[in-house]
Amino acid sequence: MLQRPPLVLDTTTLDPAITKELGELVAAAVAAGPSPPRPEGLRDAMSYSISIQDQGRDTVLTGADTVMSPAFVKLLVWLQRHFRSR
């Protein structure tokens, strides 16, 4: 298995409007609940894990290529665009 090193985003370094947008995406992904488990027949599907640390509270969101809530997808795409633009 290939595992990439984690990418870290410190929201204290972001513009407040961007931080607000990210916060809304995180809240929507958390509200959507956990993703269903990845189907056994899709062993090659990419898995994603987003860890959020906020005011001493840790939240981990997970998804795989074939089983992600729309809110998780929006958050993942936002993060991927952010890290590509760095």
N, C-alpha and C positions, 0 to 999 in steps of 0.2 A: 504494500500500500504506500502510496505517496502522500505525504502530509506536508503542507506548506506551513511556513512559520506564521504566527498570528500577525495581523495588521492591527495597530493600535491607533485609536482616534481620541484625542483629548479635546473635549468640547469647549474647554476654557480657552482654547486657542482659536476658536471659530467666531465668525461674525454672529451676533445675537439672532439675526433672522435665520441664518443657516442652522444654528443650534435649535431654534424653535421648530423648524421644518423637520429636522432629524428626530426631535422629541415626539412629534406627532406621528411620524412613521413607526417609531419604536412602540408607542402606546397602541397603535392600531395592530401591530404584529403581536404584541402581548395579548391584547383583547381577543384576537382571532383564535387563541389557544394553541395547543401543541399540534404539530404536524402529525399525520398518521405515520406509522412505521413504513419504511421502504419495503416494497414487495420483494420477496426472496429471489425471484427470477431475474432481478435487475442488479446483479452484484457490481456491475461496472458504472452504475449511476453515481454521479458526483454528490457528495454530502457536504452540507454547510452548517457551521455552528457560529452563532453570533452571541457573544457574551457581553452583557451590559452591567456596568458597575455604576450605581447611582445612590449617593448618600448612604453608603454602607450596605446597600441591598444589591445582591447579585442575581441576575436573571440570565438564563441561557436559552436561546431559541435555536431550534435545529430544523433542517429540511433537507430534502434530496431532490434531484432533478425532476422526478416524476410526482413527488408528493409535497407540495408547498402551498400554503394559503396565499391568496393574492396579496395580502398585506405583507407577508414574509418576502414575497418576490419584490414588491416595491422597495422595501427596506434594503434587501440584498443588492438590487440594481443601483440604488442611491449610493450605497457604500462602495460598490465597485467603481462607479463613475468618479466618486470623490478620490479614491486611491489612485486611479489612473491619471487624474489631473495633477497629481502632486509632483 
